[in-house]
Amino acid sequence: MTQEQFSKITGITKRQVLEIETGKANPTVETVERIARLFGFTLGFVPKGSVPEQQPPSVPPSP
C-alpha cells in the first residue's frame, strides 16, 4: 500500500504518514486509533504500575 492509499483510507495526510514512518511525528490518540482500526485493532491503555514487572527468565548454569 502506498502512502497516498494509506492516507486516503485513514484520513491522515501524506505528510503525517511520512512523519510517523520516520519517527518525526508524535501522533495523537485519534490518529493512532485510525491506524489501529485499519488493521483490525483497538487501542487501549494500561495504567502504569497495574501490571507487575516481569523478571527476566533465569538461565540454568552450564554443566
N, C-alpha and C positions, 0 to 999 in steps of 0.2 A: 504494500500500500504506500502510495506516495504521501509526502507531507500535505500536498494540496487535497488529496482524497480524505486523509485523516482529518484535516481542518474542516472540510465541509461536513463530514459525518458528525463530528463532535461539537462544532460551532466555535472552535478555538481558532484564532488567527494563525496563519502560517508562521508568522514571526514568533508567536508564543510557542508553537510546536518546536521550532528550531531552538529557541532559548531553553525549553525544557529538556530537549535531547542533549544539548551541550552543557547542561548544568548551570546555565547563566540565569535561569528563572527561579522564582520562588512561587510556584503556583498556589492559587487559593484552594480552599477545600472544595469549592464548587467545581473548579477546573479538574481537580483530581477525581471527583465523583463522575464527571462526564467521561473521562478516560476509562475509569473503572467499569462503568456501565457498558461501554463498547465491548469490553472483554468478558462481560457477564459477572463482574464482581461488585460487591457493595463495600462501601467504606465504613470502617468502624474504628473506634479508639478505645484503648485500654488505659485506664488511669494509672499513672506512674505509681509504682510500689504495690500494685494489686496482684502482680504475678511474681512468685518467688524467683530470685535469680537462680539460674541453672549453674550447677558446678560442672566443670569440665570432666569428661569421663576419665576415670583413673586407668592408667596403663600398667598392667602387671609387669613386674620386673623380669628381665630376660634371664633365662637359666644359665 
